[in-house]
């Protein structure tokens, strides 16, 4: 099929490139018969690229892939030259070519949504993470490579399971959002104190920057009735669903 031929361009790939990262948000096993999703995102500094592809394998005793949907960060259908998917009991793959070479692209930045794979739960332990991972062979038959085509070269993105988890506003990562987080943020901004390993947690108002507006936002939430709480993830730990330049290097200890 055409998809297999397209994936084959990976055979001339360059070495793994840290400037491009694939992330998959691993679903949790729920009740048998329920449907869950694995959301795939890309983080890249490249402002122009022409195509991408990936494969994701799963335990066929846990999940059955049933559908693949284009992500919200892709351009409109009229700007996609080619979009093809492949589904087997043990995995799924996608190849996408945007219309024109460099004329249409996916936005740069953290966590751009490129694809969602839908699964039906057929087994496994409820409450545990599903066994899925990026792969190069699905069901021992179809060869894939995870790739991104840029300026005549095929790059191999870094492949990660999920994103670091945190609670927005909990800058000092002690599990609570309180005045100590305000002090921590002010110290990091103005007196040379540490900013921690997760600037996303310090971005209390989720505007994509860490500045004086964030401790002010937290103070208002804590002490002025009716003020809005920090945007998700809050009040529970989660990953950042907002593509922006602020990132999180590792999960908070409480998450």
MARDREN-415177 format. One record per residue (C-alpha): residue number from 1; y, x, z; residue in three letters. Coordinates in nm, 4 decimals. Each point is the difference from the previous one (the first is absolute). Layout:
+-----+----------+----------+----------+------+
! seq !        y !        x !        z ! type !
+-----+----------+----------+----------+------+
! NUM !        Y !        X !        Z !  ALA !
...
+-----+----------+----------+----------+------+
% end
This chain:
+-----+----------+----------+----------+------+
! seq !        y !        x !        z ! type !
+-----+----------+----------+----------+------+
!   1 !   0.0000 !   0.0000 !   0.0000 !  UNK !
!   2 !   0.3628 !   0.1003 !  -0.0415 !  UNK !
!   3 !   0.0475 !   0.0457 !   0.3739 !  UNK !
!   4 !  -0.2690 !   0.2657 !   0.0194 !  UNK !
!   5 !   0.1580 !   0.1886 !  -0.2889 !  UNK !
!   6 !   0.3390 !  -0.0107 !   0.1704 !  UNK !
!   7 !  -0.1378 !   0.1204 !   0.3287 !  UNK !
!   8 !  -0.1544 !   0.2857 !  -0.1920 !  UNK !
!   9 !   0.3411 !   0.1607 !  -0.0488 !  UNK !
!  10 !  -0.0453 !   0.1239 !   0.3562 !  UNK !
!  11 !  -0.2354 !   0.2668 !  -0.1294 !  UNK !
!  12 !   0.3064 !   0.2067 !  -0.0933 !  UNK !
!  13 !   0.1758 !  -0.0668 !   0.3276 !  UNK !
!  14 !   0.2090 !   0.2500 !   0.1851 !  UNK !
!  15 !  -0.0734 !   0.0909 !   0.3601 !  UNK !
!  16 !   0.0716 !  -0.2507 !   0.2746 !  UNK !
!  17 !   0.3725 !  -0.0677 !   0.0277 !  UNK !
!  18 !   0.1483 !  -0.0825 !   0.3418 !  UNK !
!  19 !   0.3026 !  -0.1592 !  -0.1686 !  UNK !
!  20 !  -0.2190 !  -0.2974 !  -0.0931 !  UNK !
!  21 !  -0.2056 !  -0.1878 !   0.2584 !  UNK !
!  22 !  -0.2231 !  -0.3050 !  -0.0307 !  UNK !
!  23 !  -0.0407 !  -0.2107 !   0.3140 !  UNK !
!  24 !  -0.2408 !  -0.2879 !   0.0529 !  UNK !
!  25 !   0.0437 !  -0.2357 !   0.2937 !  UNK !
!  26 !  -0.3560 !  -0.0464 !   0.1234 !  UNK !
!  27 !  -0.0903 !  -0.3629 !   0.0809 !  UNK !
!  28 !  -0.1729 !  -0.1065 !   0.3203 !  UNK !
!  29 !  -0.3376 !  -0.1734 !  -0.0076 !  UNK !
!  30 !   0.0383 !  -0.3639 !   0.0992 !  UNK !
!  31 !  -0.2378 !  -0.2947 !  -0.0342 !  UNK !
!  32 !  -0.2624 !   0.0014 !  -0.2759 !  UNK !
!  33 !   0.1316 !  -0.1982 !  -0.2948 !  UNK !
!  34 !   0.3664 !   0.0739 !   0.0747 !  UNK !
!  35 !   0.2158 !   0.1883 !  -0.2471 !  UNK !
!  36 !   0.1968 !   0.3154 !   0.0807 !  UNK !
!  37 !   0.2258 !   0.2289 !  -0.2010 !  UNK !
!  38 !   0.0387 !   0.3749 !  -0.0437 !  UNK !
!  39 !   0.3602 !   0.0736 !  -0.1000 !  UNK !
!  40 !   0.0537 !   0.3163 !  -0.2033 !  UNK !
!  41 !   0.3321 !   0.1822 !   0.0078 !  UNK !
!  42 !   0.1398 !   0.3161 !  -0.1523 !  UNK !
!  43 !   0.2523 !   0.2421 !   0.1451 !  UNK !
!  44 !   0.1598 !   0.2241 !  -0.2611 !  UNK !
!  45 !   0.3082 !   0.2096 !  -0.0621 !  UNK !
!  46 !  -0.0458 !  -0.0261 !  -0.3771 !  UNK !
!  47 !   0.2626 !  -0.2290 !  -0.1504 !  UNK !
!  48 !  -0.1817 !  -0.0452 !  -0.3322 !  UNK !
!  49 !  -0.3688 !  -0.0266 !  -0.0737 !  UNK !
!  50 !  -0.1942 !  -0.1816 !  -0.2665 !  UNK !
!  51 !  -0.3311 !  -0.1103 !   0.1510 !  UNK !
!  52 !  -0.2345 !   0.0106 !   0.2968 !  UNK !
!  53 !  -0.3517 !  -0.0901 !   0.1028 !  UNK !
!  54 !  -0.2273 !  -0.0006 !   0.3016 !  UNK !
!  55 !  -0.3437 !  -0.1025 !   0.1234 !  UNK !
!  56 !  -0.0929 !  -0.1277 !   0.3443 !  UNK !
!  57 !  -0.3585 !  -0.0173 !   0.1262 !  UNK !
!  58 !  -0.1299 !  -0.2320 !   0.2697 !  UNK !
!  59 !  -0.3204 !  -0.0622 !   0.1937 !  UNK !
!  60 !  -0.1738 !  -0.2737 !  -0.2045 !  UNK !
!  61 !  -0.1584 !  -0.1259 !   0.3213 !  UNK !
!  62 !   0.3459 !  -0.0760 !   0.1448 !  UNK !
!  63 !   0.2286 !  -0.1003 !  -0.2839 !  UNK !
!  64 !  -0.0253 !  -0.1456 !  -0.3482 !  UNK !
!  65 !   0.3003 !   0.0754 !  -0.2253 !  UNK !
!  66 !   0.1075 !  -0.3218 !  -0.1704 !  UNK !
!  67 !   0.3464 !   0.0557 !  -0.1491 !  UNK !
!  68 !   0.2700 !   0.2593 !  -0.0710 !  UNK !
!  69 !   0.3672 !  -0.1005 !  -0.0140 !  UNK !
!  70 !   0.2986 !   0.2072 !  -0.1228 !  UNK !
!  71 !   0.2290 !   0.1184 !   0.2786 !  UNK !
!  72 !   0.3527 !  -0.1195 !   0.0676 !  UNK !
!  73 !   0.1508 !   0.3400 !  -0.0899 !  UNK !
!  74 !  -0.1305 !  -0.0111 !  -0.3562 !  UNK !
!  75 !   0.2420 !  -0.1088 !  -0.2749 !  UNK !
!  76 !  -0.0313 !  -0.3403 !  -0.1633 !  UNK !
!  77 !  -0.3030 !  -0.0726 !  -0.2162 !  UNK !
!  78 !   0.2115 !   0.0364 !  -0.3133 !  UNK !
!  79 !   0.0662 !   0.3643 !   0.0982 !  UNK !
!  80 !  -0.3669 !   0.0895 !   0.0533 !  UNK !
!  81 !  -0.1688 !   0.1244 !  -0.3162 !  UNK !
!  82 !  -0.3546 !  -0.0004 !   0.1408 !  UNK !
!  83 !  -0.1584 !  -0.1233 !   0.3233 !  UNK !
!  84 !  -0.3783 !   0.0004 !   0.0432 !  UNK !
!  85 !  -0.2266 !  -0.0382 !   0.3013 !  UNK !
!  86 !  -0.3646 !   0.0619 !   0.0792 !  UNK !
!  87 !  -0.1975 !  -0.1684 !   0.2796 !  UNK !
!  88 !  -0.3524 !   0.0776 !   0.1230 !  UNK !
!  89 !  -0.1691 !  -0.0914 !   0.3331 !  UNK !
!  90 !   0.0674 !   0.3531 !   0.1271 !  UNK !
!  91 !   0.3553 !   0.0486 !  -0.1167 !  UNK !
!  92 !   0.2936 !  -0.0787 !  -0.2245 !  UNK !
!  93 !   0.2342 !   0.1880 !  -0.2288 !  UNK !
!  94 !   0.3234 !  -0.0498 !  -0.1895 !  UNK !
!  95 !   0.1884 !   0.1743 !  -0.2785 !  UNK !
!  96 !   0.3621 !  -0.0787 !  -0.0857 !  UNK !
!  97 !   0.2204 !   0.1301 !  -0.2811 !  UNK !
!  98 !   0.3668 !  -0.0932 !   0.0127 !  UNK !
!  99 !   0.1857 !  -0.0915 !  -0.3172 !  UNK !
! 100 !   0.1637 !   0.3079 !  -0.1493 !  UNK !
! 101 !  -0.0139 !   0.3613 !   0.1136 !  UNK !
! 102 !   0.2439 !   0.0252 !   0.2881 !  UNK !
! 103 !   0.1925 !  -0.3093 !  -0.1073 !  UNK !
! 104 !  -0.1653 !  -0.2103 !   0.2722 !  UNK !
! 105 !  -0.1104 !   0.1365 !   0.3354 !  UNK !
! 106 !  -0.0908 !  -0.0884 !   0.3579 !  UNK !
! 107 !   0.2695 !   0.0618 !   0.2634 !  UNK !
! 108 !  -0.0142 !   0.3241 !   0.1948 !  UNK !
! 109 !  -0.0307 !   0.0026 !   0.3757 !  UNK !
! 110 !  -0.2501 !  -0.0846 !   0.2692 !  UNK !
! 111 !  -0.2639 !  -0.2662 !  -0.0412 !  UNK !
! 112 !   0.0619 !  -0.1585 !  -0.3402 !  UNK !
! 113 !  -0.2525 !  -0.2830 !  -0.0432 !  UNK !
! 114 !  -0.2094 !   0.0559 !  -0.3144 !  UNK !
! 115 !  -0.3163 !  -0.2092 !   0.0434 !  UNK !
! 116 !  -0.1822 !  -0.2373 !   0.2346 !  UNK !
! 117 !  -0.3807 !  -0.0233 !  -0.0026 !  UNK !
! 118 !  -0.1449 !  -0.3244 !   0.1380 !  UNK !
! 119 !  -0.3395 !  -0.0013 !   0.1723 !  UNK !
! 120 !  -0.2394 !  -0.2544 !   0.1422 !  UNK !
! 121 !  -0.1598 !   0.1012 !   0.3298 !  UNK !
! 122 !  -0.3794 !  -0.0066 !  -0.0215 !  UNK !
! 123 !  -0.0943 !   0.2070 !   0.3071 !  UNK !
! 124 !   0.1124 !   0.2631 !   0.2459 !  UNK !
! 125 !   0.1262 !  -0.0111 !   0.3580 !  UNK !
! 126 !   0.2968 !  -0.2341 !   0.0650 !  UNK !
! 127 !   0.3049 !   0.1855 !   0.1283 !  UNK !
! 128 !  -0.0932 !   0.3338 !  -0.1558 !  UNK !
! 129 !   0.1701 !   0.1593 !  -0.3005 !  UNK !
! 130 !  -0.1817 !  -0.0434 !  -0.3277 !  UNK !
! 131 !  -0.1690 !   0.3048 !  -0.1521 !  UNK !
! 132 !   0.2112 !   0.0640 !  -0.3096 !  UNK !
! 133 !   0.1363 !   0.3183 !  -0.1516 !  UNK !
! 134 !   0.1332 !   0.1413 !  -0.3245 !  UNK !
! 135 !  -0.2829 !   0.1280 !  -0.2186 !  UNK !
! 136 !  -0.0889 !   0.1429 !  -0.3396 !  UNK !
! 137 !  -0.3216 !  -0.1914 !  -0.0698 !  UNK !
! 138 !  -0.0584 !  -0.3723 !   0.0538 !  UNK !
! 139 !  -0.3621 !  -0.1098 !   0.0581 !  UNK !
! 140 !  -0.1216 !   0.3325 !  -0.1382 !  UNK !
! 141 !   0.0854 !  -0.1109 !  -0.3521 !  UNK !
! 142 !   0.3678 !  -0.0098 !  -0.0915 !  UNK !
! 143 !   0.1961 !   0.3243 !   0.0371 !  UNK !
! 144 !   0.3589 !  -0.0256 !   0.1177 !  UNK !
! 145 !   0.2766 !   0.2347 !   0.0971 !  UNK !
! 146 !   0.3028 !  -0.0883 !   0.2069 !  UNK !
! 147 !   0.2881 !   0.1146 !  -0.2150 !  UNK !
! 148 !   0.3613 !  -0.0370 !  -0.0988 !  UNK !
! 149 !   0.1267 !   0.1085 !  -0.3429 !  UNK !
! 150 !   0.3397 !   0.1706 !   0.0021 !  UNK !
! 151 !   0.1796 !   0.1974 !  -0.2715 !  UNK !
! 152 !  -0.3159 !   0.0873 !  -0.1892 !  UNK !
! 153 !  -0.2022 !   0.0993 !   0.3078 !  UNK !
! 154 !  -0.2581 !  -0.1947 !   0.1978 !  UNK !
! 155 !   0.0569 !   0.0415 !   0.3732 !  UNK !
! 156 !  -0.2511 !  -0.0577 !   0.2790 !  UNK !
! 157 !   0.1745 !  -0.1809 !   0.2859 !  UNK !
! 158 !  -0.0824 !   0.0607 !   0.3629 !  UNK !
! 159 !  -0.2114 !  -0.2922 !   0.1231 !  UNK !
! 160 !   0.0495 !  -0.1499 !   0.3451 !  UNK !
! 161 !  -0.1536 !  -0.2901 !   0.1883 !  UNK !
! 162 !   0.2779 !  -0.2114 !   0.1401 !  UNK !
! 163 !   0.3366 !   0.0966 !   0.1388 !  UNK !
! 164 !   0.1022 !   0.1336 !   0.3407 !  UNK !
! 165 !   0.0351 !  -0.2884 !   0.2458 !  UNK !
! 166 !   0.2965 !  -0.0497 !   0.2312 !  UNK !
! 167 !   0.2089 !  -0.2616 !   0.1764 !  UNK !
! 168 !   0.3536 !  -0.0306 !  -0.1372 !  UNK !
! 169 !   0.2612 !   0.0870 !   0.2616 !  UNK !
! 170 !  -0.2470 !   0.1973 !   0.2129 !  UNK !
! 171 !   0.1587 !   0.3350 !  -0.0822 !  UNK !
! 172 !  -0.1489 !   0.1891 !   0.2942 !  UNK !
! 173 !  -0.3484 !  -0.1383 !  -0.0785 !  UNK !
! 174 !  -0.0805 !  -0.1150 !   0.3531 !  UNK !
! 175 !  -0.1146 !  -0.3448 !  -0.1126 !  UNK !
! 176 !   0.3108 !  -0.1887 !   0.1136 !  UNK !
! 177 !   0.3370 !  -0.0763 !  -0.1582 !  UNK !
! 178 !   0.2564 !   0.0457 !   0.2756 !  UNK !
! 179 !   0.3137 !   0.1899 !   0.0974 !  UNK !
! 180 !  -0.1965 !   0.3265 !   0.0014 !  UNK !
! 181 !  -0.0300 !  -0.0317 !  -0.3780 !  UNK !
! 182 !   0.3756 !  -0.0364 !  -0.0295 !  UNK !
! 183 !   0.0522 !   0.3174 !   0.2027 !  UNK !
! 184 !  -0.2665 !   0.1810 !  -0.2041 !  UNK !
! 185 !   0.1643 !  -0.0971 !  -0.3284 !  UNK !
! 186 !   0.3506 !   0.0944 !   0.1126 !  UNK !
! 187 !  -0.1246 !   0.3357 !   0.1270 !  UNK !
! 188 !  -0.1668 !   0.0766 !  -0.3325 !  UNK !
! 189 !   0.3042 !  -0.1035 !  -0.2006 !  UNK !
! 190 !   0.2765 !   0.1652 !   0.2015 !  UNK !
! 191 !  -0.1263 !   0.2627 !   0.2478 !  UNK !
! 192 !  -0.2756 !   0.1788 !  -0.1909 !  UNK !
! 193 !  -0.2849 !  -0.1807 !   0.1701 !  UNK !
! 194 !  -0.3324 !  -0.0659 !  -0.1753 !  UNK !
! 195 !  -0.0375 !  -0.2864 !  -0.2465 !  UNK !
! 196 !  -0.3769 !  -0.0171 !   0.0369 !  UNK !
! 197 !  -0.2646 !  -0.0226 !  -0.2703 !  UNK !
! 198 !   0.0903 !  -0.3474 !  -0.1227 !  UNK !
! 199 !   0.3558 !  -0.0572 !  -0.1179 !  UNK !
! 200 !  -0.1090 !  -0.3483 !  -0.1096 !  UNK !
! 201 !  -0.0259 !  -0.0958 !   0.3665 !  UNK !
! 202 !   0.3593 !   0.1181 !   0.0542 !  UNK !
! 203 !   0.1228 !  -0.2112 !  -0.2944 !  UNK !
! 204 !   0.0314 !  -0.3060 !   0.2231 !  UNK !
! 205 !   0.1886 !  -0.2137 !  -0.2540 !  UNK !
! 206 !  -0.2239 !   0.1126 !  -0.2916 !  UNK !
! 207 !   0.2893 !   0.0818 !  -0.2321 !  UNK !
! 208 !  -0.1620 !   0.3208 !  -0.1258 !  UNK !
! 209 !   0.2143 !   0.2410 !   0.2038 !  UNK !
! 210 !   0.0044 !   0.1269 !   0.3583 !  UNK !
! 211 !   0.3534 !  -0.0085 !   0.1388 !  UNK !
! 212 !   0.2158 !  -0.1428 !   0.2795 !  UNK !
! 213 !  -0.0643 !  -0.3524 !  -0.1262 !  UNK !
! 214 !  -0.3592 !   0.0209 !   0.1233 !  UNK !
! 215 !   0.0604 !   0.0518 !   0.3759 !  UNK !
! 216 !   0.2768 !  -0.2601 !  -0.0211 !  UNK !
! 217 !  -0.2472 !  -0.2437 !  -0.1594 !  UNK !
! 218 !  -0.2511 !   0.0667 !   0.2792 !  UNK !
! 219 !   0.2628 !  -0.0455 !   0.2739 !  UNK !
! 220 !   0.1051 !  -0.3329 !  -0.1486 !  UNK !
! 221 !  -0.3615 !  -0.1173 !  -0.0154 !  UNK !
! 222 !  -0.0641 !   0.1056 !   0.3605 !  UNK !
! 223 !   0.3149 !  -0.1340 !   0.1637 !  UNK !
! 224 !   0.1680 !  -0.2627 !  -0.2193 !  UNK !
! 225 !  -0.1887 !  -0.3318 !  -0.0081 !  UNK !
! 226 !  -0.0684 !  -0.1264 !  -0.3495 !  UNK !
! 227 !   0.0203 !   0.3403 !  -0.1653 !  UNK !
! 228 !  -0.2788 !   0.0575 !  -0.2545 !  UNK !
! 229 !  -0.2955 !   0.2213 !   0.0911 !  UNK !
! 230 !  -0.0907 !   0.3090 !  -0.2012 !  UNK !
! 231 !  -0.1650 !  -0.0871 !  -0.3330 !  UNK !
! 232 !  -0.3777 !   0.0475 !  -0.0349 !  UNK !
! 233 !  -0.2016 !   0.1761 !   0.1148 !  UNK !
! 234 !   0.1057 !  -0.1585 !   0.3297 !  UNK !
! 235 !  -0.1134 !  -0.1011 !   0.2645 !  UNK !
! 236 !  -0.3381 !   0.1452 !  -0.0982 !  UNK !
! 237 !  -0.0780 !   0.3282 !  -0.1713 !  UNK !
! 238 !  -0.0248 !   0.0047 !  -0.3767 !  UNK !
! 239 !   0.1017 !   0.1984 !  -0.3055 !  UNK !
! 240 !   0.3305 !  -0.0130 !  -0.1842 !  UNK !
! 241 !   0.0062 !  -0.2697 !  -0.2688 !  UNK !
! 242 !   0.3511 !   0.0945 !  -0.1175 !  UNK !
! 243 !   0.0277 !   0.2738 !  -0.2647 !  UNK !
! 244 !   0.2829 !   0.2323 !   0.1090 !  UNK !
! 245 !   0.0705 !   0.3720 !   0.0525 !  UNK !
! 246 !  -0.0841 !  -0.0157 !   0.3724 !  UNK !
! 247 !  -0.3621 !   0.0914 !   0.0668 !  UNK !
! 248 !  -0.2501 !   0.0396 !   0.2801 !  UNK !
! 249 !  -0.2016 !   0.3244 !   0.0202 !  UNK !
! 250 !  -0.2673 !  -0.1256 !   0.2378 !  UNK !
! 251 !  -0.0936 !  -0.3072 !   0.1991 !  UNK !
! 252 !   0.1541 !  -0.0489 !   0.3423 !  UNK !
! 253 !  -0.2370 !   0.0830 !   0.2897 !  UNK !
! 254 !   0.0130 !  -0.3636 !   0.1151 !  UNK !
! 255 !  -0.1105 !  -0.1237 !  -0.3447 !  UNK !
+-----+----------+----------+----------+------+
% end
